Amino acid sequence: MKKSVTLLLFTILFFSPVFSQIKFGIKIGGIATLAPIYDIPFGSVGIEPYNKWNFGIRSGVFLRINSEVLYFQPEAAFEYNTIKYTVINNYTSRVVKQSFNKLDIPLLLGAQFDKIRFCLGPSASIKIVSPKALVNDVNFDKLYGKIAWEYQIGFGVDLLEKVNLEARYRGYLGKDYEGIEKIGYQTFTLKKSNASFIFSISYVF
């Protein structure tokens, strides 16, 4: 992750003389996320996603530093989504809903060709609060990391002079699990399989 950020910052500094225009914008949209998977050996506790896909909302602000073709775009966006799980504990089944509140900070480098643009770059996803524990155990919250390092790649289309429609894919950088904890005699591993698709409409001032 550090190498990716260093490379991006070096690229920005190298091309900084050609960037000539700074714009500010706001955006709002939705996010579709694959539910994270709990890898748990057979025992008294089982956790399965209630729905494979889950949906939420996303809104934020961005700066766009333009040249004729290249642009650098840092963003800060708030995300809210919910994920339902079927929790089986001692043969008793119930549906539990987790709410996720995150601050997403991508640093994107892109290129624009007429009305179409492409972008990619690293991002940091910061949990504002820990989600609701699915199992009544003090160690369960330790499964969740505060910050997840990710990457985003996508494209956008200028609908009007100041209005842009955009779609992105977001995936994880680094290891594919978030935490491993011993709860009772079972070992809980939270797989970071929740790749996301982000759709947004933005307005540039």
Buried (B, 14 or more C-beta within 10 A) or exposed (E): EEEBBEEBEEBBEEBEEEBEEEBEBBBEBBBBBBBBBBEBEEEEBBBEBBEEEBEBEBEBBBBBBBBEEBBBBBBEBBBBBBBBBBBBBEEEEEEBEBEBBBBBBBBBBBEBEEEEBBBBBBBBBEBEEBBEBBBEBEBBEBBBBEEBBBBBBBBBEBEEEEEBBBEBEBBBEEEEBBBEBEBEEBEBBBEBBBEBBBBBBBEBE
